[in-house]
Amino acid sequence: MEKIKVDASLFGIKQPIAIKPTVRVTYKLNQFMKEALEASLATAETPVDDNDAQGKFVETIDQEAEFIEGAIKFIAQLLHIDEDRIWDNATEEEIGAYLSYLRSRTSGVSEKEAQEALKATGESPKLEAEKSAKESGNSNKK
């Protein structure tokens, strides 16, 4: 299996890092994109009363925190870099965009096209997940 080079400049690393786009990597990326979408959908739901609203808010914060922690651990492990480098250099939006970028690259999208995911840091994780799903669907069509 041929390795692909991915941009890690978001984390202060100038040279691209080579990774193997294994099934495990693609699976984990899909899981993180799904979690991002679920957290985004949970935020959009409107609870009936104040107690429900507070409970839903706490649940959403927990989901987002779990997602970010897992995503950072995965990215650090995949790129063989220290987690602190990611914690100190990226925003939540950038993490979502970077996962989308990695998902695109492991799905066979060119570096140039995948860079668009990194530039879309203003988009919500839901939009990033939808965009990645669309790209993945297009890249699998024959």
N, C-alpha and C positions, 0 to 999 in steps of 0.2 A: 504494500500500500504506500502510495506516494504521500509525503508530507506536504502541507500547504503552509505558506507564510502568512501570518496575521499581524496587523498593525497593533502595537501596544503603546503608542505614543501618549495615549490618554493617561497612562500610569507613569509617565516620565521615562519611558524606555525608547531610545532612538531607533534601534535596529528592529526589523520585524522578527517575530519568533515563529519557528517551525513547529507545527502540531500535526498529529495524525488524526484525520477525521473519521475515527472509528464509530461503530454503532453506539458504543457507550457514550461517546461525546455528543453525538447527534441526539440520542435519547435524552440525556441530561438537559441539553439545550431546549428541546421540545418541552420537557417538564417545567423548566423555568419560564418559558414563554407562556405556558398554560397557567402557571401560578400568577404571573403578572396580569394576565387577562382576568383571572378570577378575582384578584384583589381589586382591580379596576372596576369590575362589575359590582362587587360588594360595596364599593364607595358610592356608586351611582344609585343603589337602592334606597328608597325613602321609608324609614320605619314609621309605625303608626303613632306612638306616643314618645315622650321624652325619655322614659326608662329604656324603651326599645332603642331609641336613637343613641343613647350613651353606650349601651351594650354593643350595638352594632359598630359604633365608632372604635371601641376598645378592640373588638374582634378584628376590624379592618387594620388597625395599627399593628396588632400582633401578626396578622397575615403578611403585611408589608415588611415588617422587621424580619420575619422568618425567611421571606423571599430574598431580601437583601443579604442577610447573613449567608444563606446557602449559595447565592449567586457569587458572592465574593470568594467564598471558600473554593467553589468550583473553578472560577476564573484563575485564581492564584495557583491552584493545583495544575490546571491545564497548561498555563504559561510558565510554570515553575518559577513563580515570583512570590515574594513575601506579601501576605494579606494586607499588612499595614500600608504598603505602597498603593493598594487599591482604595482602602479606607480613606487615606489622606489626599488622594488626587481626583477622585470621581464623585459626581453627584448621583442621586438615585436615578434621575433621568438618563444620565450618561451610562449607568450600569444597564438599564433597559435597552438603550440604543446599542451598547456594545454586545449584549447577548444576541440582539437581532443581527448585528454585523457578523458575529461568529457563526450564527445559524446559516446565514447567507453563504459565507465562505465554505462551510462544511457541506453545503448542498450543491457546490459547484459553481456558485456565482463568482464572477471575476472580481479582483481586488477593487477595480475602479467602480463597478456597480455596487459592491458591498460598502464602499466608503460613504455612500449616500445614507446608510443607516446610522453611521456615526454623526453625520451632520444634522440628523433629525432629532436632536436632543430635546427640542421643545415639545415633542409629541409625548402623549401619555403611554404607559406600558401597554395599554389595551391597543392603541393604534400600532405600536411597534409589533405586538404579537400578531395582529391582523395582517400587517404588512409582510411579516416573515412567513406567515401561513400562505399568503397569496404567492409570494416568491417561490416557496417550496412547491406549491401546487403547479406553478408554471414550469419549474425546472424538471418536474417529474413527467410532464406530458411528452408523448412521443409523436 
